[in-house]
Amino acid sequence: MGYVLRLKRHCLLSIATFVCALLMCGLLEVQADEGDQEIVNLVIEELASGDAERQAGAIALARDIPGSALTQALAAELPKLSPPLQVQLLSTLGDRGDATVLPAVVAAGGHADESVRVAALKAVGQLGDASNVLLLARRAAETKGAEQAAARASLYRLRGPETDATVMNEIASASANAKVELIRAVGERNIAQGAQTLLAAAEDENRRVRIESLRMLRVVAEPKDIPSLLRFLLSLTNRAEQTEAEITVAGVVHKIEDPNRQAQTVLSAALATVKDATNQPSVLRVLGRIGDNGGLPTLRAALRSQDADVRDAAIRALADWPTPEPSDDLLKIAQTADSQVHRILALRGFVRLLARRGDLPAPQAVELYQQAMDLAPNAVEKKRVLSGLSGATSLAALEMAAGYVSDPALRLEAESAVVQIAGRLGEGHPQQALGRLEGIVKTTANDTIRDQAQEAIDRMKGLGSTQPSEDAAQ
């Protein structure tokens, strides 16, 4: 336990210096009686001494001595010090928590030295309240780098019962750049009642303000706001902003705890809003971003629409679906769609979902990969199929991949697939796997693939027997 030294009026300067040294070593706690001006004078004299060690000690001592008299004296001394000392003292003033020195701290925010301005902005975050919201928003909007970061952090940190309300109220009248900072603060402060304010800002004349509002709505909006968000989404005509709004709606829908209710919530909210095909693509894209299988019937129905935009939205939503359920739909689209773009999108989605079909017997899975390979219109898409095939684990998959090693356009992808599949088959089917791997080592022109194949061979030979298993002989 440290010793407590209570400084009285009879203290000498040498004692204050000694106290500073002890405090810096963590051996002493100092308390000053309220109104003891001599203690205040001692600290200020040390600060004004010009001796770096004594000044550092005084600042360390000041951090722990309570009392408004010392706080006011420190604030008055602040502009007289060098920039490095001002930075230290601003930190101390912030830690002391006495808001009466806020004017001096704000004034330091206009110092010519950036490090002082940054320290002042940080201290405003500790001492300030709602009255400093616009100051910090403007500084965040007008600066860059460390100064901007400090202004933003303090804006998000400000305390006080009126601060959140002030952040929202200032948005309407602030400059465009300051609006962006205030809107971001709504999200960073997680102001739960800010959704309607952000929806209003999402109609601002400035595009940056609109986009930032949509992004922060993902943070603060709740499922109860989904109807309002959908109405706003369906009022948009700009495609880039539609995309942001669709991401926002999907993000808020994902806050619904029951994933099986997410798609239905959107469909129910949209039922009263969607009047014609013009609005339908946005709803379909939102369903695709949600990925709730409850939305699949709606997407499948949209595939039969006479409206090209509706069909396009449905196909793209299915192509990005997170679960395997629409894989058969995608295969049919890849086989029959009039648009090559749609055929390729569907094929890519089908191959991606095929890798997730754990329910398929190995021969059927390889048969589907072969169908995908036959549908692929060029080498780029065939490489995607081989990439998907490389995740399979069967002799049929190994033989299919090996069949493309001789194709110059597909050789690297086919070799890579062979190495990956054979590496997983080695323990159960060592003879076939080793044969394919040794062939790759001999023929590949790619050093990385050769090294991977040799590593797999070495690993398999370490297992022992290379006799074919009973399954491999079939």
VEXMIVO-116562 format. One record per residue (C-alpha): z, x, y; residue number from 1. Coordinates in Angstrom, 1 decimal. Each point is the difference from the previous one (the first is absolute). Last residue first. Layout:
BEGIN
[[Z X Y] NUM]
...
REM end
This chain:
BEGIN
[[-58.0 -15.1 -52.9] 474]
[[1.0 3.6 -0.4] 473]
[[1.7 0.0 3.3] 472]
[[2.4 -2.7 -1.1] 471]
[[1.2 2.0 -3.0] 470]
[[0.5 3.0 2.2] 469]
[[-2.3 3.0 0.0] 468]
[[1.5 3.3 -0.9] 467]
[[0.8 2.2 3.0] 466]
[[3.6 0.6 -1.1] 465]
[[2.3 1.9 2.3] 464]
[[1.0 -1.4 3.4] 463]
[[-0.6 3.3 1.7] 462]
[[-3.6 -0.3 -0.7] 461]
[[0.0 -3.1 2.1] 460]
[[1.5 1.7 3.0] 459]
[[-2.4 2.9 -0.2] 458]
[[-2.9 -2.4 -0.2] 457]
[[1.2 -2.0 3.0] 456]
[[0.4 3.1 2.0] 455]
[[-3.5 1.1 -1.0] 454]
[[-1.4 -3.3 1.2] 453]
[[1.8 0.2 3.4] 452]
[[-1.2 3.6 0.5] 451]
[[-3.6 -1.0 -0.8] 450]
[[0.2 -3.0 2.4] 449]
[[1.2 2.3 2.7] 448]
[[-2.6 2.6 -0.7] 447]
[[-2.9 -2.4 0.2] 446]
[[-3.2 1.1 -1.7] 445]
[[1.0 -1.8 -3.2] 444]
[[-1.6 0.9 -3.3] 443]
[[2.4 2.0 -2.2] 442]
[[3.2 -1.4 1.3] 441]
[[-1.4 -3.5 -0.1] 440]
[[-1.0 0.4 -3.6] 439]
[[3.5 1.2 -0.9] 438]
[[1.4 -3.1 1.6] 437]
[[-2.2 -2.3 -2.0] 436]
[[0.8 1.6 -3.3] 435]
[[3.7 0.2 0.9] 434]
[[0.1 -3.7 0.6] 433]
[[-1.8 -0.9 -3.1] 432]
[[2.2 2.2 -2.2] 431]
[[3.3 -0.8 1.8] 430]
[[-0.2 -3.8 -0.3] 429]
[[3.6 -1.2 0.4] 428]
[[1.5 3.0 1.7] 427]
[[-3.1 0.9 2.0] 426]
[[-1.0 -3.4 1.3] 425]
[[1.6 0.4 3.4] 424]
[[-1.7 3.3 0.7] 423]
[[-3.2 -1.5 -1.4] 422]
[[-0.1 -2.7 2.6] 421]
[[0.6 2.3 2.9] 420]
[[-2.4 2.7 -1.2] 419]
[[-2.7 -2.5 -0.8] 418]
[[0.4 -1.7 3.4] 417]
[[-0.3 3.3 1.8] 416]
[[-3.1 0.9 -1.9] 415]
[[-1.6 -3.4 0.8] 414]
[[0.9 0.4 3.7] 413]
[[-1.5 3.5 0.1] 412]
[[-3.1 -1.0 -2.0] 411]
[[-1.0 -3.2 1.8] 410]
[[-3.2 1.1 1.9] 409]
[[-0.9 2.6 -2.6] 408]
[[0.3 -2.6 -2.9] 407]
[[0.9 2.1 -3.1] 406]
[[3.7 -0.8 0.4] 405]
[[-0.8 -3.8 0.0] 404]
[[0.5 -0.7 -3.7] 403]
[[3.3 1.9 0.0] 402]
[[1.5 -2.8 2.1] 401]
[[-1.0 -2.6 -2.5] 400]
[[1.3 2.1 -2.9] 399]
[[3.4 0.5 1.6] 398]
[[0.2 -3.8 0.9] 397]
[[-0.7 -0.9 -3.6] 396]
[[2.6 2.6 -1.2] 395]
[[2.6 -1.8 2.1] 394]
[[2.2 0.6 3.0] 393]
[[-1.5 -1.3 3.2] 392]
[[0.7 1.5 3.4] 391]
[[-3.2 2.0 0.1] 390]
[[-1.9 -3.3 -0.3] 389]
[[0.9 -0.9 3.6] 388]
[[-1.4 3.4 1.2] 387]
[[-3.0 -0.5 -2.2] 386]
[[-0.6 -3.4 1.7] 385]
[[0.3 1.5 3.5] 384]
[[-2.5 2.7 -1.0] 383]
[[-2.4 -2.7 -1.0] 382]
[[0.4 -1.5 3.5] 381]
[[-1.1 3.2 1.6] 380]
[[-2.7 0.6 -2.5] 379]
[[-1.9 -3.2 0.9] 378]
[[-0.3 -3.7 -0.8] 377]
[[3.1 -0.4 -2.2] 376]
[[-0.6 -3.0 -2.2] 375]
[[-0.5 2.0 -3.1] 374]
[[3.1 2.1 0.7] 373]
[[2.0 -3.3 0.5] 372]
[[-1.2 -1.3 -3.3] 371]
[[1.0 3.2 -1.6] 370]
[[3.4 -0.2 1.5] 369]
[[0.2 -3.5 -1.4] 368]
[[-0.8 1.2 -3.5] 367]
[[2.6 2.8 0.4] 366]
[[2.6 -2.7 0.7] 365]
[[-1.1 -2.1 -3.0] 364]
[[0.2 3.0 -2.3] 363]
[[3.5 1.0 1.3] 362]
[[1.5 -3.5 -0.5] 361]
[[0.6 -1.7 3.4] 360]
[[3.5 -1.1 1.2] 359]
[[0.6 3.1 2.1] 358]
[[-2.6 -1.1 2.5] 357]
[[1.0 2.2 2.9] 356]
[[-2.9 2.4 -0.3] 355]
[[-2.3 -3.0 -0.1] 354]
[[1.4 -0.9 3.5] 353]
[[-1.6 3.1 1.6] 352]
[[-3.2 -0.4 -1.9] 351]
[[-0.3 -3.7 1.0] 350]
[[0.8 0.7 3.6] 349]
[[-2.7 2.7 0.2] 348]
[[-2.5 -2.4 -1.7] 347]
[[0.8 -2.8 2.3] 346]
[[-0.6 2.2 3.1] 345]
[[-3.2 1.3 -1.6] 344]
[[-1.3 -3.5 -0.8] 343]
[[1.0 -1.3 3.4] 342]
[[-1.9 2.8 1.8] 341]
[[-2.9 -0.6 -2.3] 340]
[[-0.2 -3.6 1.3] 339]
[[-1.3 -2.7 -2.4] 338]
[[3.1 0.1 -2.1] 337]
[[-0.5 -0.4 -3.8] 336]
[[1.3 2.9 -2.0] 335]
[[2.5 1.5 2.4] 334]
[[1.1 -3.5 0.8] 333]
[[0.6 -0.8 -3.7] 332]
[[2.0 3.3 -0.4] 331]
[[2.1 -0.9 3.1] 330]
[[0.9 -3.4 -1.4] 329]
[[1.0 1.6 -3.3] 328]
[[2.2 2.4 1.8] 327]
[[1.7 -2.8 2.0] 326]
[[3.3 0.2 -1.9] 325]
[[0.4 3.8 0.0] 324]
[[2.5 0.3 2.9] 323]
[[-0.2 1.5 3.5] 322]
[[-3.1 -1.8 1.2] 321]
[[-2.3 2.1 2.2] 320]
[[-3.3 -1.2 -1.6] 319]
[[1.4 -3.6 0.0] 318]
[[0.5 0.0 3.8] 317]
[[-3.4 1.6 0.6] 316]
[[-1.7 -2.6 -2.1] 315]
[[1.8 -2.9 1.7] 314]
[[-0.7 1.4 3.5] 313]
[[-3.7 0.4 -0.9] 312]
[[-0.2 -3.5 -1.4] 311]
[[1.5 -1.5 3.2] 310]
[[-2.3 2.0 2.2] 309]
[[-3.1 -1.1 -2.0] 308]
[[0.8 -3.7 0.3] 307]
[[-1.3 -2.1 -2.9] 306]
[[3.3 0.4 -1.7] 305]
[[0.1 0.6 -3.8] 304]
[[2.1 3.2 0.3] 303]
[[2.4 -1.9 2.2] 302]
[[1.1 -2.0 -3.0] 301]
[[1.0 3.3 -1.7] 300]
[[2.0 1.0 3.1] 299]
[[1.9 -3.3 0.1] 298]
[[0.8 0.2 -3.7] 297]
[[1.1 3.6 0.4] 296]
[[2.6 -0.7 2.7] 295]
[[2.9 -0.6 -2.4] 294]
[[-0.7 3.4 -1.4] 293]
[[1.8 1.4 3.0] 292]
[[-1.9 3.1 1.4] 291]
[[1.2 -0.4 3.6] 290]
[[-2.9 2.0 1.4] 289]
[[-2.5 -2.1 -1.9] 288]
[[1.6 -3.2 1.2] 287]
[[-0.2 1.3 3.5] 286]
[[-3.7 0.7 -0.5] 285]
[[-0.5 -3.6 -1.2] 284]
[[1.8 -1.4 3.0] 283]
[[-2.2 2.1 2.4] 282]
[[-3.1 -1.1 -1.9] 281]
[[0.8 -3.7 0.4] 280]
[[-0.1 -0.3 3.8] 279]
[[-3.7 -0.4 0.5] 278]
[[-0.2 -2.1 -3.1] 277]
[[1.5 -3.0 1.7] 276]
[[3.3 -1.5 1.1] 275]
[[2.6 2.5 -1.1] 274]
[[3.1 -0.9 1.8] 273]
[[1.7 -2.8 -1.9] 272]
[[-0.6 1.7 -3.4] 271]
[[0.8 3.5 1.3] 270]
[[3.8 -0.5 -0.2] 269]
[[-0.3 -1.4 -3.5] 268]
[[-2.4 2.8 -1.1] 267]
[[2.2 2.7 1.5] 266]
[[3.2 -1.3 -1.6] 265]
[[-1.9 -0.5 -3.3] 264]
[[-1.0 3.7 -0.1] 263]
[[3.5 1.2 0.5] 262]
[[1.9 -2.4 -2.3] 261]
[[-0.4 2.0 -3.2] 260]
[[1.3 3.1 1.7] 259]
[[3.4 -1.7 0.5] 258]
[[1.8 2.0 2.7] 257]
[[-2.4 -0.9 2.8] 256]
[[-0.1 3.2 2.1] 255]
[[-3.5 0.6 -1.5] 254]
[[-1.2 -2.9 2.2] 253]
[[0.9 2.1 3.0] 252]
[[-2.1 2.9 -1.1] 251]
[[-2.9 -2.3 -0.9] 250]
[[0.1 -1.6 3.4] 249]
[[0.1 3.4 1.7] 248]
[[-2.9 1.4 -2.1] 247]
[[-2.1 -3.0 0.9] 246]
[[0.9 0.4 3.7] 245]
[[-1.1 3.6 -0.1] 244]
[[-3.2 -0.9 -1.7] 243]
[[-0.7 -2.9 2.4] 242]
[[0.5 2.5 2.8] 241]
[[-2.7 2.2 -1.3] 240]
[[-2.3 -3.0 -0.6] 239]
[[0.3 -1.5 3.5] 238]
[[-0.2 -3.8 -0.3] 237]
[[3.7 -0.9 -0.1] 236]
[[1.3 -3.6 0.0] 235]
[[0.5 0.0 -3.8] 234]
[[2.4 2.9 0.3] 233]
[[2.1 -1.8 2.6] 232]
[[0.3 -3.1 -2.1] 231]
[[0.9 2.1 -2.9] 230]
[[2.7 1.8 1.9] 229]
[[1.5 -3.3 1.2] 228]
[[0.0 -1.4 -3.5] 227]
[[1.6 3.3 -1.4] 226]
[[2.9 0.1 2.5] 225]
[[2.5 -1.6 -2.5] 224]
[[-0.9 2.9 -2.3] 223]
[[1.6 2.4 2.5] 222]
[[-1.6 2.1 2.8] 221]
[[1.8 3.1 1.2] 220]
[[-1.7 2.9 -1.8] 219]
[[-3.5 -1.3 -0.7] 218]
[[0.1 -1.4 3.5] 217]
[[0.2 3.6 1.2] 216]
[[-3.6 0.6 -1.2] 215]
[[-1.4 -3.1 1.6] 214]
[[1.7 0.8 3.3] 213]
[[-1.4 3.5 -0.1] 212]
[[-3.5 -1.3 -0.4] 211]
[[0.2 -2.4 2.9] 210]
[[1.6 2.5 2.3] 209]
[[-2.7 2.6 -0.9] 208]
[[-2.7 -2.7 0.7] 207]
[[1.2 -0.8 3.5] 206]
[[-0.7 -3.6 1.1] 205]
[[3.2 -1.1 -1.8] 204]
[[-0.3 -2.6 -2.8] 203]
[[2.2 2.0 -2.4] 202]
[[2.6 0.1 2.8] 201]
[[0.7 -3.7 -0.6] 200]
[[0.4 0.6 -3.8] 199]
[[2.3 2.9 0.9] 198]
[[2.3 -2.2 2.0] 197]
[[-0.1 -2.6 -2.7] 196]
[[1.0 2.5 -2.6] 195]
[[2.8 1.7 2.0] 194]
[[3.0 -2.0 -1.3] 193]
[[0.7 2.6 -2.7] 192]
[[0.0 2.9 2.3] 191]
[[-0.5 2.8 -2.5] 190]
[[0.8 2.7 2.6] 189]
[[-3.0 1.9 -1.2] 188]
[[-2.1 -3.1 0.0] 187]
[[1.0 -1.3 3.4] 186]
[[-0.2 3.6 1.2] 185]
[[-3.7 0.2 -1.0] 184]
[[-0.6 -3.0 2.3] 183]
[[1.8 1.8 2.8] 182]
[[-2.1 3.1 -0.4] 181]
[[-3.2 -2.0 -0.1] 180]
[[1.1 -1.9 3.0] 179]
[[0.6 3.3 1.9] 178]
[[-3.6 0.9 -0.6] 177]
[[-1.3 -3.4 1.2] 176]
[[2.2 -0.1 3.1] 175]
[[3.1 -2.1 -0.3] 174]
[[0.2 -3.7 1.1] 173]
[[-0.1 -1.8 -3.4] 172]
[[1.7 2.7 -2.0] 171]
[[3.1 0.2 2.2] 170]
[[1.6 -3.2 -1.5] 169]
[[-0.1 1.4 -3.6] 168]
[[1.7 3.3 0.8] 167]
[[2.4 -1.9 2.3] 166]
[[1.0 -2.3 -2.8] 165]
[[0.7 2.9 -2.3] 164]
[[2.1 1.8 2.6] 163]
[[2.2 -2.9 1.1] 162]
[[2.9 0.5 -2.4] 161]
[[0.1 3.8 0.6] 160]
[[-1.3 3.0 -1.8] 159]
[[-3.0 2.2 0.6] 158]
[[-1.1 1.8 -3.2] 157]
[[-3.7 -1.1 -0.2] 156]
[[-0.6 0.8 3.6] 155]
[[1.8 3.3 -0.5] 154]
[[-2.3 0.9 -2.9] 153]
[[-3.0 -0.9 2.0] 152]
[[0.9 2.0 3.0] 151]
[[0.9 3.0 -2.2] 150]
[[-3.3 -0.2 -1.8] 149]
[[-1.9 -0.2 3.2] 148]
[[1.7 3.0 1.4] 147]
[[-0.5 2.0 -3.2] 146]
[[-3.7 -0.6 0.0] 145]
[[-1.6 -2.2 2.5] 144]
[[0.8 -1.8 3.2] 143]
[[-1.0 -3.2 2.0] 142]
[[0.6 -2.7 -2.6] 141]
[[3.3 1.4 -1.2] 140]
[[1.1 0.5 3.6] 139]
[[-1.0 -3.6 0.8] 138]
[[1.9 -1.4 -3.0] 137]
[[3.1 2.1 0.8] 136]
[[0.1 -1.3 3.6] 135]
[[-0.7 -3.5 -1.1] 134]
[[2.9 -0.1 -2.3] 133]
[[2.5 1.7 2.3] 132]
[[1.7 -3.1 1.3] 131]
[[0.5 -1.3 -3.5] 130]
[[2.5 2.8 -0.7] 129]
[[0.4 3.8 0.5] 128]
[[2.5 2.5 -1.1] 127]
[[-1.2 1.3 -3.4] 126]
[[-3.7 -0.7 0.5] 125]
[[0.2 1.3 3.6] 124]
[[1.4 3.2 -1.5] 123]
[[-3.2 0.5 -2.0] 122]
[[-2.1 -0.5 3.1] 121]
[[2.1 2.6 1.8] 120]
[[-0.4 2.5 -2.8] 119]
[[-3.8 -0.5 0.0] 118]
[[-0.2 0.4 3.8] 117]
[[2.1 3.1 -0.1] 116]
[[-2.3 1.5 -2.7] 115]
[[-3.0 -0.9 2.1] 114]
[[1.1 2.0 3.0] 113]
[[-1.1 -1.5 3.4] 112]
[[2.9 -2.4 -0.1] 111]
[[-0.7 -3.8 0.3] 110]
[[2.2 -1.0 -2.9] 109]
[[2.8 1.8 1.7] 108]
[[0.1 -3.0 2.4] 107]
[[0.6 -2.3 -3.0] 106]
[[3.0 2.1 -1.0] 105]
[[1.4 0.0 3.5] 104]
[[-0.4 -3.8 0.2] 103]
[[1.6 -0.4 -3.5] 102]
[[3.2 1.8 1.0] 101]
[[2.0 -3.3 -0.1] 100]
[[-1.2 -0.5 -3.6] 99]
[[2.8 2.1 -1.4] 98]
[[-0.9 0.7 -3.6] 97]
[[1.4 3.5 -0.2] 96]
[[-2.8 0.9 -2.5] 95]
[[-2.7 -0.7 2.6] 94]
[[1.8 2.1 2.5] 93]
[[0.2 2.8 -2.5] 92]
[[-3.7 -0.2 -0.8] 91]
[[-0.7 0.0 3.7] 90]
[[2.2 3.1 0.4] 89]
[[-1.9 1.9 -2.6] 88]
[[-3.4 -0.8 1.5] 87]
[[1.3 0.7 3.5] 86]
[[1.2 3.4 -1.3] 85]
[[-3.5 0.9 -1.2] 84]
[[-1.5 -1.3 3.3] 83]
[[2.3 2.1 2.2] 82]
[[2.9 -1.8 1.7] 81]
[[0.3 -1.6 3.4] 80]
[[-1.5 -3.3 -1.0] 79]
[[2.9 -0.6 -2.5] 78]
[[3.0 0.8 2.2] 77]
[[0.3 -3.5 1.3] 76]
[[-0.3 -1.4 -3.5] 75]
[[2.7 2.4 -1.3] 74]
[[2.3 -1.1 2.8] 73]
[[-0.5 -3.6 -0.8] 72]
[[0.8 0.5 -3.7] 71]
[[3.0 2.2 0.9] 70]
[[1.5 -2.8 2.1] 69]
[[-0.9 -2.6 -2.6] 68]
[[2.4 1.4 -2.5] 67]
[[-0.1 1.5 -3.5] 66]
[[-0.2 3.7 -0.8] 65]
[[-2.1 0.5 -3.2] 64]
[[-3.5 0.6 1.2] 63]
[[1.3 1.9 3.1] 62]
[[1.4 2.8 -2.2] 61]
[[-3.5 0.6 -1.5] 60]
[[-1.5 -0.1 3.4] 59]
[[2.6 2.4 1.3] 58]
[[-0.5 2.4 -2.9] 57]
[[-3.7 0.1 0.6] 56]
[[0.6 0.8 3.7] 55]
[[2.5 2.7 -0.9] 54]
[[-2.5 1.6 -2.4] 53]
[[-2.9 -0.2 2.4] 52]
[[1.9 1.4 3.0] 51]
[[-1.3 -1.5 3.2] 50]
[[3.5 -1.2 0.9] 49]
[[-1.1 -3.4 1.1] 48]
[[0.7 -1.6 -3.4] 47]
[[3.3 1.8 -0.2] 46]
[[1.0 -1.2 3.4] 45]
[[-1.0 -3.5 -1.0] 44]
[[2.3 0.1 -3.1] 43]
[[2.9 1.4 2.1] 42]
[[-0.5 -2.5 2.7] 41]
[[0.2 -2.9 -2.4] 40]
[[3.2 1.5 -1.5] 39]
[[1.4 0.3 3.5] 38]
[[-0.9 -3.6 0.8] 37]
[[2.5 -1.5 -2.4] 36]
[[-0.9 -3.6 0.6] 35]
[[0.3 -1.1 -3.6] 34]
[[2.1 2.5 -1.9] 33]
[[-2.3 2.5 -1.8] 32]
[[-0.3 0.4 -3.8] 31]
[[-1.2 3.1 -1.8] 30]
[[-0.5 0.4 -3.8] 29]
[[0.1 3.5 -1.3] 28]
[[-1.1 2.1 -2.9] 27]
[[-3.7 -1.0 -0.3] 26]
[[-1.1 3.5 0.9] 25]
[[-1.8 -1.3 3.1] 24]
[[3.3 -1.7 0.9] 23]
[[1.9 3.3 -0.2] 22]
[[-2.5 1.7 2.3] 21]
[[0.1 -2.8 2.5] 20]
[[3.8 0.0 0.0] 19]
[[0.0 3.7 0.8] 18]
[[-2.2 -0.5 3.0] 17]
[[2.2 -2.8 1.1] 16]
[[3.1 2.2 -0.4] 15]
[[-1.7 2.7 2.1] 14]
[[-0.6 -2.6 2.8] 13]
[[3.7 -0.7 0.2] 12]
[[1.8 -3.1 -1.1] 11]
[[2.8 -1.2 2.3] 10]
[[-1.6 -3.4 0.5] 9]
[[0.5 -0.9 -3.6] 8]
[[-2.1 0.5 -3.1] 7]
[[1.2 -1.6 -3.2] 6]
[[-0.8 2.4 -2.9] 5]
[[-0.3 -1.7 -3.4] 4]
[[0.0 2.2 -3.1] 3]
[[-2.5 -0.4 -2.8] 2]
[[0.9 -1.4 -3.4] 1]
REM end
